[in-house]
């Protein structure tokens, strides 16, 4: 399941939902984007699954 962006107005987060629609994984956008920039992935992934580059 791809990540979706939740914007509360004061905070932005990427969330991933499970089969029931509940939050499975929650990550702050700033931390997620900076972590993506630090690592050079060898594997191409679908849009929305950028955090799963080298799994």
Secondary structure as the mmCIF struct_conf table of DSSP 4:
data_model
#
loop_
_struct_conf.conf_type_id
_struct_conf.id
_struct_conf.beg_label_comp_id
_struct_conf.beg_label_asym_id
_struct_conf.beg_label_seq_id
_struct_conf.end_label_comp_id
_struct_conf.end_label_asym_id
_struct_conf.end_label_seq_id
STRN STRN1 UNK A 4 UNK A 7
BEND BEND1 UNK A 9 UNK A 10
STRN STRN2 UNK A 12 UNK A 17
TURN_TY1_P TURN_TY1_P1 UNK A 19 UNK A 20
BEND BEND2 UNK A 21 UNK A 21
STRN STRN3 UNK A 23 UNK A 28
HELX_RH_AL_P HELX_RH_AL_P1 UNK A 29 UNK A 38
BEND BEND3 UNK A 42 UNK A 43
TURN_TY1_P TURN_TY1_P2 UNK A 47 UNK A 48
HELX_RH_3T_P HELX_RH_3T_P1 UNK A 50 UNK A 52
TURN_TY1_P TURN_TY1_P3 UNK A 53 UNK A 54
#
